[in-house]
Every structure is written in C-alpha cells, then in structure tokens.
Amino acid sequence: MLALPSSRVSLTWAQETLFPEAEAGNRVVICLRSAAYWGLDVGREYKGALFAPAFNRGGHMLKSAQREKLIELVKKRIEN
C-alpha cells in the first residue's frame, strides 16, 4: 500500500503537518490502528496532544494512565 502515491501523500502530510501540530497542542490526534504505519510507537508518551495508546483488537483503548489523560484532554477540548 505504501507504493500508492495517495498513501505516500497522506503519510507525509501526517508526519510533516498533522503530528507536529498535535505535539504543539494545536489539535488532538489519536492513532488507534496501525501506529507503526504512521511512524508512531504504541503506548509511547508523545508531546502535546499526540497519542498512540494501547488498544485491544476491537480498537478500544486499554485502561491506563495515558487513556485517562487522553479522555480528560478530549473532554476539555469539547467543552471549549
């Protein structure tokens, strides 16, 4: 799939624009699937609002401190 031009464009955009904006706190990015494809490590603590939390096969986040932090952040963003 990486050979497709559209896949390369979306991957480049995510890594060069989307992820840096999330790390700067300008947007929230949650990667629940294929973190390695996007160049992220599952469970790693990233700066700002970039998350690749641990999840089960169904895509549900596993209970953890990172999960609780993420839920609180999203709630705050929704309220504002």
PyMOL Python script that loads the backbone (N, CA, C, O; Angstrom):
from pymol import cmd

cmd.read_pdbstr("""\
ATOM      1  N   MET A   1       0.810  -1.191   0.000  1.00  0.00           N
ATOM      2  CA  MET A   1       0.000   0.000   0.000  1.00  0.00           C
ATOM      3  C   MET A   1       0.859   1.263   0.000  1.00  0.00           C
ATOM      4  O   MET A   1       0.444   2.290  -0.536  1.00  0.00           O
ATOM      5  N   LEU A   2       2.038   1.198   0.588  1.00  0.00           N
ATOM      6  CA  LEU A   2       2.916   2.374   0.605  1.00  0.00           C
ATOM      7  C   LEU A   2       3.368   2.795  -0.779  1.00  0.00           C
ATOM      8  O   LEU A   2       3.830   3.921  -0.962  1.00  0.00           O
ATOM      9  N   ALA A   3       3.243   1.909  -1.755  1.00  0.00           N
ATOM     10  CA  ALA A   3       3.656   2.250  -3.110  1.00  0.00           C
ATOM     11  C   ALA A   3       2.660   3.191  -3.794  1.00  0.00           C
ATOM     12  O   ALA A   3       3.007   3.854  -4.771  1.00  0.00           O
ATOM     13  N   LEU A   4       1.441   3.250  -3.292  1.00  0.00           N
ATOM     14  CA  LEU A   4       0.437   4.122  -3.896  1.00  0.00           C
ATOM     15  C   LEU A   4       0.765   5.586  -3.615  1.00  0.00           C
ATOM     16  O   LEU A   4       1.049   5.948  -2.473  1.00  0.00           O
ATOM     17  N   PRO A   5       0.729   6.420  -4.631  1.00  0.00           N
ATOM     18  CA  PRO A   5       1.029   7.838  -4.422  1.00  0.00           C
ATOM     19  C   PRO A   5       0.132   8.492  -3.371  1.00  0.00           C
ATOM     20  O   PRO A   5       0.601   9.316  -2.586  1.00  0.00           O
ATOM     21  N   SER A   6      -1.135   8.136  -3.348  1.00  0.00           N
ATOM     22  CA  SER A   6      -2.043   8.747  -2.366  1.00  0.00           C
ATOM     23  C   SER A   6      -1.664   8.339  -0.939  1.00  0.00           C
ATOM     24  O   SER A   6      -1.817   9.134  -0.011  1.00  0.00           O
ATOM     25  N   SER A   7      -1.180   7.131  -0.758  1.00  0.00           N
ATOM     26  CA  SER A   7      -0.730   6.690   0.563  1.00  0.00           C
ATOM     27  C   SER A   7       0.503   7.463   0.998  1.00  0.00           C
ATOM     28  O   SER A   7       0.611   7.864   2.157  1.00  0.00           O
ATOM     29  N   ARG A   8       1.420   7.673   0.088  1.00  0.00           N
ATOM     30  CA  ARG A   8       2.631   8.430   0.400  1.00  0.00           C
ATOM     31  C   ARG A   8       2.292   9.865   0.770  1.00  0.00           C
ATOM     32  O   ARG A   8       2.862  10.422   1.708  1.00  0.00           O
ATOM     33  N   VAL A   9       1.357  10.467   0.027  1.00  0.00           N
ATOM     34  CA  VAL A   9       0.962  11.851   0.309  1.00  0.00           C
ATOM     35  C   VAL A   9       0.332  11.953   1.690  1.00  0.00           C
ATOM     36  O   VAL A   9       0.666  12.856   2.457  1.00  0.00           O
ATOM     37  N   SER A  10      -0.580  11.034   2.017  1.00  0.00           N
ATOM     38  CA  SER A  10      -1.237  11.103   3.329  1.00  0.00           C
ATOM     39  C   SER A  10      -0.254  10.843   4.463  1.00  0.00           C
ATOM     40  O   SER A  10      -0.343  11.481   5.512  1.00  0.00           O
ATOM     41  N   LEU A  11       0.675   9.925   4.273  1.00  0.00           N
ATOM     42  CA  LEU A  11       1.678   9.635   5.287  1.00  0.00           C
ATOM     43  C   LEU A  11       2.601  10.826   5.500  1.00  0.00           C
ATOM     44  O   LEU A  11       2.903  11.185   6.639  1.00  0.00           O
ATOM     45  N   THR A  12       3.043  11.428   4.430  1.00  0.00           N
ATOM     46  CA  THR A  12       3.907  12.605   4.512  1.00  0.00           C
ATOM     47  C   THR A  12       3.185  13.760   5.196  1.00  0.00           C
ATOM     48  O   THR A  12       3.763  14.437   6.046  1.00  0.00           O
ATOM     49  N   TRP A  13       1.922  13.987   4.829  1.00  0.00           N
ATOM     50  CA  TRP A  13       1.144  15.068   5.445  1.00  0.00           C
ATOM     51  C   TRP A  13       1.001  14.831   6.943  1.00  0.00           C
ATOM     52  O   TRP A  13       1.169  15.756   7.738  1.00  0.00           O
ATOM     53  N   ALA A  14       0.693  13.601   7.331  1.00  0.00           N
ATOM     54  CA  ALA A  14       0.530  13.291   8.756  1.00  0.00           C
ATOM     55  C   ALA A  14       1.826  13.549   9.513  1.00  0.00           C
ATOM     56  O   ALA A  14       1.809  14.162  10.580  1.00  0.00           O
ATOM     57  N   GLN A  15       2.936  13.091   8.977  1.00  0.00           N
ATOM     58  CA  GLN A  15       4.219  13.208   9.671  1.00  0.00           C
ATOM     59  C   GLN A  15       4.781  14.629   9.658  1.00  0.00           C
ATOM     60  O   GLN A  15       5.437  15.040  10.615  1.00  0.00           O
ATOM     61  N   GLU A  16       4.535  15.373   8.599  1.00  0.00           N
ATOM     62  CA  GLU A  16       5.107  16.711   8.490  1.00  0.00           C
ATOM     63  C   GLU A  16       4.193  17.829   8.988  1.00  0.00           C
ATOM     64  O   GLU A  16       4.675  18.901   9.354  1.00  0.00           O
ATOM     65  N   THR A  17       2.887  17.593   9.007  1.00  0.00           N
ATOM     66  CA  THR A  17       1.942  18.639   9.385  1.00  0.00           C
ATOM     67  C   THR A  17       1.097  18.251  10.589  1.00  0.00           C
ATOM     68  O   THR A  17       1.124  18.928  11.617  1.00  0.00           O
ATOM     69  N   LEU A  18       0.355  17.176  10.463  1.00  0.00           N
ATOM     70  CA  LEU A  18      -0.611  16.782  11.493  1.00  0.00           C
ATOM     71  C   LEU A  18       0.042  16.466  12.832  1.00  0.00           C
ATOM     72  O   LEU A  18      -0.368  17.007  13.858  1.00  0.00           O
ATOM     73  N   PHE A  19       1.049  15.600  12.839  1.00  0.00           N
ATOM     74  CA  PHE A  19       1.686  15.201  14.093  1.00  0.00           C
ATOM     75  C   PHE A  19       2.404  16.365  14.775  1.00  0.00           C
ATOM     76  O   PHE A  19       2.281  16.510  15.991  1.00  0.00           O
ATOM     77  N   PRO A  20       3.151  17.203  14.044  1.00  0.00           N
ATOM     78  CA  PRO A  20       3.767  18.364  14.706  1.00  0.00           C
ATOM     79  C   PRO A  20       2.728  19.329  15.306  1.00  0.00           C
ATOM     80  O   PRO A  20       2.961  19.906  16.369  1.00  0.00           O
ATOM     81  N   GLU A  21       1.582  19.504  14.626  1.00  0.00           N
ATOM     82  CA  GLU A  21       0.529  20.356  15.176  1.00  0.00           C
ATOM     83  C   GLU A  21      -0.026  19.769  16.471  1.00  0.00           C
ATOM     84  O   GLU A  21      -0.329  20.504  17.411  1.00  0.00           O
ATOM     85  N   ALA A  22      -0.158  18.443  16.515  1.00  0.00           N
ATOM     86  CA  ALA A  22      -0.644  17.784  17.732  1.00  0.00           C
ATOM     87  C   ALA A  22       0.386  17.904  18.851  1.00  0.00           C
ATOM     88  O   ALA A  22       0.027  18.159  20.001  1.00  0.00           O
ATOM     89  N   GLU A  23       1.652  17.722  18.523  1.00  0.00           N
ATOM     90  CA  GLU A  23       2.698  17.842  19.538  1.00  0.00           C
ATOM     91  C   GLU A  23       2.795  19.264  20.072  1.00  0.00           C
ATOM     92  O   GLU A  23       3.202  19.474  21.214  1.00  0.00           O
ATOM     93  N   ALA A  24       2.423  20.235  19.253  1.00  0.00           N
ATOM     94  CA  ALA A  24       2.409  21.634  19.686  1.00  0.00           C
ATOM     95  C   ALA A  24       1.140  21.969  20.479  1.00  0.00           C
ATOM     96  O   ALA A  24       1.021  23.059  21.040  1.00  0.00           O
ATOM     97  N   GLY A  25       0.194  21.022  20.519  1.00  0.00           N
ATOM     98  CA  GLY A  25      -1.046  21.232  21.257  1.00  0.00           C
ATOM     99  C   GLY A  25      -2.131  21.937  20.474  1.00  0.00           C
ATOM    100  O   GLY A  25      -3.148  22.323  21.049  1.00  0.00           O
ATOM    101  N   ASN A  26      -1.942  22.117  19.166  1.00  0.00           N
ATOM    102  CA  ASN A  26      -2.923  22.823  18.347  1.00  0.00           C
ATOM    103  C   ASN A  26      -4.088  21.955  17.900  1.00  0.00           C
ATOM    104  O   ASN A  26      -5.125  22.476  17.490  1.00  0.00           O
ATOM    105  N   ARG A  27      -3.933  20.648  17.973  1.00  0.00           N
ATOM    106  CA  ARG A  27      -5.006  19.713  17.639  1.00  0.00           C
ATOM    107  C   ARG A  27      -4.757  18.413  18.380  1.00  0.00           C
ATOM    108  O   ARG A  27      -3.641  18.155  18.830  1.00  0.00           O
ATOM    109  N   VAL A  28      -5.783  17.602  18.508  1.00  0.00           N
ATOM    110  CA  VAL A  28      -5.666  16.299  19.156  1.00  0.00           C
ATOM    111  C   VAL A  28      -5.637  15.232  18.076  1.00  0.00           C
ATOM    112  O   VAL A  28      -6.502  15.203  17.201  1.00  0.00           O
ATOM    113  N   VAL A  29      -4.643  14.354  18.137  1.00  0.00           N
ATOM    114  CA  VAL A  29      -4.546  13.238  17.200  1.00  0.00           C
ATOM    115  C   VAL A  29      -4.446  11.950  18.012  1.00  0.00           C
ATOM    116  O   VAL A  29      -3.570  11.801  18.864  1.00  0.00           O
ATOM    117  N   ILE A  30      -5.361  11.024  17.729  1.00  0.00           N
ATOM    118  CA  ILE A  30      -5.398   9.732  18.405  1.00  0.00           C
ATOM    119  C   ILE A  30      -5.274   8.652  17.341  1.00  0.00           C
ATOM    120  O   ILE A  30      -6.138   8.528  16.473  1.00  0.00           O
ATOM    121  N   CYS A  31      -4.218   7.885  17.409  1.00  0.00           N
ATOM    122  CA  CYS A  31      -3.985   6.811  16.447  1.00  0.00           C
ATOM    123  C   CYS A  31      -4.249   5.475  17.146  1.00  0.00           C
ATOM    124  O   CYS A  31      -3.448   5.023  17.964  1.00  0.00           O
ATOM    125  N   LEU A  32      -5.382   4.851  16.811  1.00  0.00           N
ATOM    126  CA  LEU A  32      -5.738   3.580  17.432  1.00  0.00           C
ATOM    127  C   LEU A  32      -5.409   2.379  16.547  1.00  0.00           C
ATOM    128  O   LEU A  32      -5.498   1.242  17.011  1.00  0.00           O
ATOM    129  N   ARG A  33      -5.048   2.589  15.340  1.00  0.00           N
ATOM    130  CA  ARG A  33      -4.751   1.484  14.430  1.00  0.00           C
ATOM    131  C   ARG A  33      -3.474   1.778  13.647  1.00  0.00           C
ATOM    132  O   ARG A  33      -3.206   2.922  13.278  1.00  0.00           O
ATOM    133  N   SER A  34      -2.718   0.765  13.409  1.00  0.00           N
ATOM    134  CA  SER A  34      -1.541   0.835  12.540  1.00  0.00           C
ATOM    135  C   SER A  34      -0.577   1.947  12.901  1.00  0.00           C
ATOM    136  O   SER A  34      -0.097   2.665  12.023  1.00  0.00           O
ATOM    137  N   ALA A  35      -0.291   2.094  14.180  1.00  0.00           N
ATOM    138  CA  ALA A  35       0.623   3.151  14.623  1.00  0.00           C
ATOM    139  C   ALA A  35       1.973   3.056  13.914  1.00  0.00           C
ATOM    140  O   ALA A  35       2.551   4.077  13.541  1.00  0.00           O
ATOM    141  N   ALA A  36       2.473   1.843  13.730  1.00  0.00           N
ATOM    142  CA  ALA A  36       3.774   1.671  13.070  1.00  0.00           C
ATOM    143  C   ALA A  36       3.734   2.202  11.637  1.00  0.00           C
ATOM    144  O   ALA A  36       4.711   2.787  11.168  1.00  0.00           O
ATOM    145  N   TYR A  37       2.627   2.006  10.946  1.00  0.00           N
ATOM    146  CA  TYR A  37       2.484   2.517   9.579  1.00  0.00           C
ATOM    147  C   TYR A  37       2.646   4.034   9.549  1.00  0.00           C
ATOM    148  O   TYR A  37       3.245   4.585   8.625  1.00  0.00           O
ATOM    149  N   TRP A  38       2.113   4.696  10.559  1.00  0.00           N
ATOM    150  CA  TRP A  38       2.169   6.157  10.635  1.00  0.00           C
ATOM    151  C   TRP A  38       3.462   6.657  11.259  1.00  0.00           C
ATOM    152  O   TRP A  38       3.673   7.865  11.365  1.00  0.00           O
ATOM    153  N   GLY A  39       4.333   5.736  11.674  1.00  0.00           N
ATOM    154  CA  GLY A  39       5.608   6.116  12.260  1.00  0.00           C
ATOM    155  C   GLY A  39       5.537   6.392  13.751  1.00  0.00           C
ATOM    156  O   GLY A  39       6.402   7.074  14.301  1.00  0.00           O
ATOM    157  N   LEU A  40       4.507   5.863  14.410  1.00  0.00           N
ATOM    158  CA  LEU A  40       4.311   6.069  15.838  1.00  0.00           C
ATOM    159  C   LEU A  40       4.533   4.761  16.590  1.00  0.00           C
ATOM    160  O   LEU A  40       4.439   3.678  16.012  1.00  0.00           O
ATOM    161  N   ASP A  41       4.829   4.871  17.884  1.00  0.00           N
ATOM    162  CA  ASP A  41       5.000   3.701  18.748  1.00  0.00           C
ATOM    163  C   ASP A  41       3.828   3.615  19.707  1.00  0.00           C
ATOM    164  O   ASP A  41       3.531   4.581  20.409  1.00  0.00           O
ATOM    165  N   VAL A  42       3.153   2.461  19.747  1.00  0.00           N
ATOM    166  CA  VAL A  42       2.015   2.261  20.639  1.00  0.00           C
ATOM    167  C   VAL A  42       2.462   2.415  22.086  1.00  0.00           C
ATOM    168  O   VAL A  42       3.453   1.820  22.511  1.00  0.00           O
ATOM    169  N   GLY A  43       1.717   3.222  22.836  1.00  0.00           N
ATOM    170  CA  GLY A  43       1.978   3.409  24.254  1.00  0.00           C
ATOM    171  C   GLY A  43       3.026   4.446  24.602  1.00  0.00           C
ATOM    172  O   GLY A  43       3.188   4.796  25.771  1.00  0.00           O
ATOM    173  N   ARG A  44       3.737   4.941  23.606  1.00  0.00           N
ATOM    174  CA  ARG A  44       4.762   5.960  23.862  1.00  0.00           C
ATOM    175  C   ARG A  44       4.110   7.274  24.262  1.00  0.00           C
ATOM    176  O   ARG A  44       3.043   7.623  23.757  1.00  0.00           O
ATOM    177  N   GLU A  45       4.747   7.995  25.163  1.00  0.00           N
ATOM    178  CA  GLU A  45       4.267   9.315  25.572  1.00  0.00           C
ATOM    179  C   GLU A  45       4.829  10.352  24.599  1.00  0.00           C
ATOM    180  O   GLU A  45       6.033  10.611  24.591  1.00  0.00           O
ATOM    181  N   TYR A  46       3.976  10.931  23.797  1.00  0.00           N
ATOM    182  CA  TYR A  46       4.376  11.980  22.869  1.00  0.00           C
ATOM    183  C   TYR A  46       4.086  13.335  23.502  1.00  0.00           C
ATOM    184  O   TYR A  46       3.299  13.432  24.444  1.00  0.00           O
ATOM    185  N   LYS A  47       4.723  14.375  22.985  1.00  0.00           N
ATOM    186  CA  LYS A  47       4.467  15.725  23.472  1.00  0.00           C
ATOM    187  C   LYS A  47       3.061  16.153  23.072  1.00  0.00           C
ATOM    188  O   LYS A  47       2.477  15.620  22.128  1.00  0.00           O
ATOM    189  N   GLY A  48       2.535  17.114  23.799  1.00  0.00           N
ATOM    190  CA  GLY A  48       1.268  17.742  23.431  1.00  0.00           C
ATOM    191  C   GLY A  48       0.096  16.792  23.399  1.00  0.00           C
ATOM    192  O   GLY A  48      -0.158  16.072  24.365  1.00  0.00           O
ATOM    193  N   ALA A  49      -0.620  16.790  22.288  1.00  0.00           N
ATOM    194  CA  ALA A  49      -1.867  16.033  22.158  1.00  0.00           C
ATOM    195  C   ALA A  49      -1.784  14.997  21.045  1.00  0.00           C
ATOM    196  O   ALA A  49      -2.726  14.828  20.270  1.00  0.00           O
ATOM    197  N   LEU A  50      -0.648  14.306  20.972  1.00  0.00           N
ATOM    198  CA  LEU A  50      -0.464  13.217  20.013  1.00  0.00           C
ATOM    199  C   LEU A  50      -0.433  11.919  20.798  1.00  0.00           C
ATOM    200  O   LEU A  50       0.395  11.747  21.693  1.00  0.00           O
ATOM    201  N   PHE A  51      -1.342  10.999  20.459  1.00  0.00           N
ATOM    202  CA  PHE A  51      -1.475   9.760  21.213  1.00  0.00           C
ATOM    203  C   PHE A  51      -1.532   8.542  20.290  1.00  0.00           C
ATOM    204  O   PHE A  51      -2.158   8.571  19.231  1.00  0.00           O
ATOM    205  N   ALA A  52      -0.870   7.487  20.717  1.00  0.00           N
ATOM    206  CA  ALA A  52      -0.967   6.172  20.087  1.00  0.00           C
ATOM    207  C   ALA A  52      -1.116   5.173  21.245  1.00  0.00           C
ATOM    208  O   ALA A  52      -0.206   4.394  21.528  1.00  0.00           O
ATOM    209  N   PRO A  53      -2.284   5.213  21.908  1.00  0.00           N
ATOM    210  CA  PRO A  53      -2.463   4.406  23.116  1.00  0.00           C
ATOM    211  C   PRO A  53      -2.569   2.916  22.819  1.00  0.00           C
ATOM    212  O   PRO A  53      -2.871   2.509  21.697  1.00  0.00           O
ATOM    213  N   ALA A  54      -2.315   2.118  23.844  1.00  0.00           N
ATOM    214  CA  ALA A  54      -2.503   0.674  23.728  1.00  0.00           C
ATOM    215  C   ALA A  54      -3.995   0.400  23.562  1.00  0.00           C
ATOM    216  O   ALA A  54      -4.826   1.073  24.171  1.00  0.00           O
ATOM    217  N   PHE A  55      -4.329  -0.580  22.744  1.00  0.00           N
ATOM    218  CA  PHE A  55      -5.727  -0.892  22.469  1.00  0.00           C
ATOM    219  C   PHE A  55      -5.884  -2.389  22.258  1.00  0.00           C
ATOM    220  O   PHE A  55      -4.906  -3.110  22.062  1.00  0.00           O
ATOM    221  N   ASN A  56      -7.137  -2.847  22.300  1.00  0.00           N
ATOM    222  CA  ASN A  56      -7.384  -4.262  22.036  1.00  0.00           C
ATOM    223  C   ASN A  56      -7.716  -4.459  20.558  1.00  0.00           C
ATOM    224  O   ASN A  56      -7.747  -3.495  19.793  1.00  0.00           O
ATOM    225  N   ARG A  57      -7.960  -5.681  20.165  1.00  0.00           N
ATOM    226  CA  ARG A  57      -8.222  -5.966  18.751  1.00  0.00           C
ATOM    227  C   ARG A  57      -9.431  -5.232  18.200  1.00  0.00           C
ATOM    228  O   ARG A  57      -9.513  -4.971  17.000  1.00  0.00           O
ATOM    229  N   GLY A  58     -10.369  -4.899  19.075  1.00  0.00           N
ATOM    230  CA  GLY A  58     -11.557  -4.170  18.652  1.00  0.00           C
ATOM    231  C   GLY A  58     -11.341  -2.674  18.537  1.00  0.00           C
ATOM    232  O   GLY A  58     -12.249  -1.949  18.130  1.00  0.00           O
ATOM    233  N   GLY A  59     -10.153  -2.198  18.889  1.00  0.00           N
ATOM    234  CA  GLY A  59      -9.845  -0.779  18.790  1.00  0.00           C
ATOM    235  C   GLY A  59     -10.194   0.024  20.028  1.00  0.00           C
ATOM    236  O   GLY A  59     -10.128   1.253  20.000  1.00  0.00           O
ATOM    237  N   HIS A  60     -10.564  -0.643  21.118  1.00  0.00           N
ATOM    238  CA  HIS A  60     -10.882   0.054  22.363  1.00  0.00           C
ATOM    239  C   HIS A  60      -9.595   0.259  23.166  1.00  0.00           C
ATOM    240  O   HIS A  60      -8.787  -0.658  23.311  1.00  0.00           O
ATOM    241  N   MET A  61      -9.420   1.481  23.683  1.00  0.00           N
ATOM    242  CA  MET A  61      -8.227   1.769  24.475  1.00  0.00           C
ATOM    243  C   MET A  61      -8.211   0.931  25.748  1.00  0.00           C
ATOM    244  O   MET A  61      -9.236   0.766  26.409  1.00  0.00           O
ATOM    245  N   LEU A  62      -7.048   0.410  26.080  1.00  0.00           N
ATOM    246  CA  LEU A  62      -6.878  -0.334  27.319  1.00  0.00           C
ATOM    247  C   LEU A  62      -6.771   0.655  28.471  1.00  0.00           C
ATOM    248  O   LEU A  62      -6.282   1.770  28.288  1.00  0.00           O
ATOM    249  N   LYS A  63      -7.222   0.260  29.647  1.00  0.00           N
ATOM    250  CA  LYS A  63      -7.163   1.144  30.804  1.00  0.00           C
ATOM    251  C   LYS A  63      -5.713   1.416  31.183  1.00  0.00           C
ATOM    252  O   LYS A  63      -4.919   0.495  31.374  1.00  0.00           O
ATOM    253  N   SER A  64      -5.389   2.696  31.286  1.00  0.00           N
ATOM    254  CA  SER A  64      -4.034   3.121  31.634  1.00  0.00           C
ATOM    255  C   SER A  64      -4.069   4.593  32.006  1.00  0.00           C
ATOM    256  O   SER A  64      -5.071   5.277  31.799  1.00  0.00           O
ATOM    257  N   ALA A  65      -2.965   5.068  32.555  1.00  0.00           N
ATOM    258  CA  ALA A  65      -2.860   6.495  32.880  1.00  0.00           C
ATOM    259  C   ALA A  65      -2.943   7.336  31.606  1.00  0.00           C
ATOM    260  O   ALA A  65      -3.526   8.420  31.611  1.00  0.00           O
ATOM    261  N   GLN A  66      -2.358   6.835  30.517  1.00  0.00           N
ATOM    262  CA  GLN A  66      -2.405   7.563  29.248  1.00  0.00           C
ATOM    263  C   GLN A  66      -3.843   7.681  28.746  1.00  0.00           C
ATOM    264  O   GLN A  66      -4.239   8.723  28.224  1.00  0.00           O
ATOM    265  N   ARG A  67      -4.618   6.615  28.905  1.00  0.00           N
ATOM    266  CA  ARG A  67      -6.022   6.624  28.481  1.00  0.00           C
ATOM    267  C   ARG A  67      -6.790   7.687  29.253  1.00  0.00           C
ATOM    268  O   ARG A  67      -7.562   8.447  28.667  1.00  0.00           O
ATOM    269  N   GLU A  68      -6.584   7.745  30.557  1.00  0.00           N
ATOM    270  CA  GLU A  68      -7.290   8.726  31.385  1.00  0.00           C
ATOM    271  C   GLU A  68      -6.885  10.153  31.009  1.00  0.00           C
ATOM    272  O   GLU A  68      -7.730  11.047  30.959  1.00  0.00           O
ATOM    273  N   LYS A  69      -5.607  10.364  30.748  1.00  0.00           N
ATOM    274  CA  LYS A  69      -5.120  11.689  30.321  1.00  0.00           C
ATOM    275  C   LYS A  69      -5.776  12.088  29.001  1.00  0.00           C
ATOM    276  O   LYS A  69      -6.198  13.232  28.831  1.00  0.00           O
ATOM    277  N   LEU A  70      -5.855  11.159  28.090  1.00  0.00           N
ATOM    278  CA  LEU A  70      -6.448  11.406  26.776  1.00  0.00           C
ATOM    279  C   LEU A  70      -7.925  11.747  26.900  1.00  0.00           C
ATOM    280  O   LEU A  70      -8.393  12.691  26.262  1.00  0.00           O
ATOM    281  N   ILE A  71      -8.658  11.007  27.699  1.00  0.00           N
ATOM    282  CA  ILE A  71     -10.083  11.263  27.886  1.00  0.00           C
ATOM    283  C   ILE A  71     -10.304  12.657  28.462  1.00  0.00           C
ATOM    284  O   ILE A  71     -11.182  13.385  27.999  1.00  0.00           O
ATOM    285  N   GLU A  72      -9.523  13.032  29.459  1.00  0.00           N
ATOM    286  CA  GLU A  72      -9.655  14.361  30.060  1.00  0.00           C
ATOM    287  C   GLU A  72      -9.349  15.464  29.043  1.00  0.00           C
ATOM    288  O   GLU A  72     -10.056  16.470  28.986  1.00  0.00           O
ATOM    289  N   LEU A  73      -8.314  15.280  28.255  1.00  0.00           N
ATOM    290  CA  LEU A  73      -7.951  16.274  27.252  1.00  0.00           C
ATOM    291  C   LEU A  73      -9.067  16.462  26.234  1.00  0.00           C
ATOM    292  O   LEU A  73      -9.419  17.595  25.903  1.00  0.00           O
ATOM    293  N   VAL A  74      -9.621  15.374  25.740  1.00  0.00           N
ATOM    294  CA  VAL A  74     -10.691  15.459  24.743  1.00  0.00           C
ATOM    295  C   VAL A  74     -11.931  16.114  25.347  1.00  0.00           C
ATOM    296  O   VAL A  74     -12.582  16.920  24.682  1.00  0.00           O
ATOM    297  N   LYS A  75     -12.267  15.785  26.589  1.00  0.00           N
ATOM    298  CA  LYS A  75     -13.408  16.420  27.248  1.00  0.00           C
ATOM    299  C   LYS A  75     -13.214  17.927  27.347  1.00  0.00           C
ATOM    300  O   LYS A  75     -14.141  18.691  27.077  1.00  0.00           O
ATOM    301  N   LYS A  76     -12.017  18.360  27.731  1.00  0.00           N
ATOM    302  CA  LYS A  76     -11.727  19.791  27.843  1.00  0.00           C
ATOM    303  C   LYS A  76     -11.859  20.483  26.488  1.00  0.00           C
ATOM    304  O   LYS A  76     -12.413  21.579  26.393  1.00  0.00           O
ATOM    305  N   ARG A  77     -11.347  19.834  25.441  1.00  0.00           N
ATOM    306  CA  ARG A  77     -11.423  20.434  24.104  1.00  0.00           C
ATOM    307  C   ARG A  77     -12.872  20.551  23.632  1.00  0.00           C
ATOM    308  O   ARG A  77     -13.232  21.529  22.977  1.00  0.00           O
ATOM    309  N   ILE A  78     -13.699  19.568  23.959  1.00  0.00           N
ATOM    310  CA  ILE A  78     -15.106  19.596  23.559  1.00  0.00           C
ATOM    311  C   ILE A  78     -15.843  20.720  24.285  1.00  0.00           C
ATOM    312  O   ILE A  78     -16.682  21.401  23.696  1.00  0.00           O
ATOM    313  N   GLU A  79     -15.526  20.907  25.559  1.00  0.00           N
ATOM    314  CA  GLU A  79     -16.195  21.930  26.359  1.00  0.00           C
ATOM    315  C   GLU A  79     -15.855  23.347  25.900  1.00  0.00           C
ATOM    316  O   GLU A  79     -16.656  24.266  26.071  1.00  0.00           O
ATOM    317  N   ASN A  80     -14.671  23.523  25.319  1.00  0.00           N
ATOM    318  CA  ASN A  80     -14.239  24.877  24.912  1.00  0.00           C
ATOM    319  C   ASN A  80     -14.755  25.200  23.582  1.00  0.00           C
ATOM    320  O   ASN A  80     -14.501  26.289  23.069  1.00  0.00           O
TER     321      ASN A  80
END
""", "prot")
cmd.dss("prot")
cmd.show_as("cartoon", "prot")
cmd.util.cbc("prot")
cmd.orient("prot")
